[in-house]
Amino acid sequence: MKYIEDLIVEVKILDDGAVFSRRKDRKPMTPADYKEALRLADSQPGITVNDVLRVFPGAKARQHGGGER
């Protein structure tokens, strides 16, 4: 598992490629927050989120609401 963070967003990339993100202040993620989370995930070495979406065209980048675990 990889853990990345910036000033606002925390991102976890699990070994199976799943990406989970949340705001550090626990507020709901905004569209800009989701873009930043994807940017952080894609900045890591290895397979990127866009690579997965291209290889598995039926895959979707899901957005979870705050508070779900």
DONU-85070 format. One line per field, with one value per residue (C-alpha): residue number from 1; residue in three letters; chain; y negated, x negated, z negated. Coordinates in nm, 3 decimals, always signed. Layout:
! residues N
n: NUM; ...
res: Ala; ...
chain: A; ...
py: Y; ...
px: X; ...
pz: Z; ...
! end
This chain:
! residues 69
n: 1; 2; 3; 4; 5; 6; 7; 8; 9; 10; 11; 12; 13; 14; 15; 16; 17; 18; 19; 20; 21; 22; 23; 24; 25; 26; 27; 28; 29; 30; 31; 32; 33; 34; 35; 36; 37; 38; 39; 40; 41; 42; 43; 44; 45; 46; 47; 48; 49; 50; 51; 52; 53; 54; 55; 56; 57; 58; 59; 60; 61; 62; 63; 64; 65; 66; 67; 68; 69
res: Met; Lys; Tyr; Ile; Glu; Asp; Leu; Ile; Val; Glu; Val; Lys; Ile; Leu; Asp; Asp; Gly; Ala; Val; Phe; Ser; Arg; Arg; Lys; Asp; Arg; Lys; Pro; Met; Thr; Pro; Ala; Asp; Tyr; Lys; Glu; Ala; Leu; Arg; Leu; Ala; Asp; Ser; Gln; Pro; Gly; Ile; Thr; Val; Asn; Asp; Val; Leu; Arg; Val; Phe; Pro; Gly; Ala; Lys; Ala; Arg; Gln; His; Gly; Gly; Gly; Glu; Arg
chain: A; A; A; A; A; A; A; A; A; A; A; A; A; A; A; A; A; A; A; A; A; A; A; A; A; A; A; A; A; A; A; A; A; A; A; A; A; A; A; A; A; A; A; A; A; A; A; A; A; A; A; A; A; A; A; A; A; A; A; A; A; A; A; A; A; A; A; A; A
py: +0.000; -0.351; -0.659; -1.008; -1.340; -1.710; -2.002; -1.904; -1.549; -1.206; -0.925; -0.552; -0.321; +0.041; +0.330; +0.432; +0.083; -0.055; -0.425; -0.579; -0.947; -1.189; -1.543; -1.584; -1.810; -1.537; -1.770; -1.631; -1.604; -1.867; -1.806; -1.987; -1.752; -1.447; -1.590; -1.649; -1.295; -1.148; -1.371; -1.250; -0.885; -0.924; -1.090; -0.764; -0.518; -0.225; -0.193; -0.510; -0.548; -0.647; -0.329; -0.116; -0.297; -0.250; +0.122; +0.195; -0.024; +0.083; -0.036; -0.353; -0.594; -0.585; -0.877; -0.787; -1.024; -1.137; -0.920; -0.585; -0.321
px: +0.000; -0.119; -0.015; -0.044; +0.075; +0.065; +0.204; +0.570; +0.601; +0.486; +0.458; +0.413; +0.321; +0.380; +0.177; +0.463; +0.463; +0.769; +0.735; +0.903; +0.893; +1.036; +0.990; +0.781; +1.047; +1.312; +1.530; +1.691; +1.456; +1.504; +1.444; +1.109; +1.020; +1.091; +0.868; +0.590; +0.627; +0.600; +0.300; +0.128; +0.208; +0.083; -0.239; -0.352; -0.572; -0.390; -0.048; +0.160; +0.535; +0.563; +0.375; +0.627; +0.922; +0.768; +0.692; +1.029; +1.272; +1.567; +1.396; +1.514; +1.348; +1.600; +1.657; +1.749; +1.933; +1.776; +1.810; +1.833; +1.587
pz: +0.000; +0.080; -0.114; +0.038; -0.095; -0.025; -0.223; -0.171; -0.032; -0.156; +0.100; +0.038; +0.326; +0.230; +0.366; +0.597; +0.755; +0.575; +0.495; +0.190; +0.111; -0.143; -0.262; -0.576; -0.728; -0.666; -0.455; -0.137; +0.159; +0.430; +0.802; +0.762; +0.474; +0.694; +0.967; +0.715; +0.577; +0.928; +0.999; +0.681; +0.760; +1.117; +1.000; +0.839; +1.029; +1.185; +1.344; +1.349; +1.306; +1.672; +1.771; +1.582; +1.740; +2.086; +2.037; +1.873; +2.069; +1.853; +1.535; +1.365; +1.126; +0.840; +0.610; +0.255; +0.026; -0.299; -0.607; -0.430; -0.543
! end
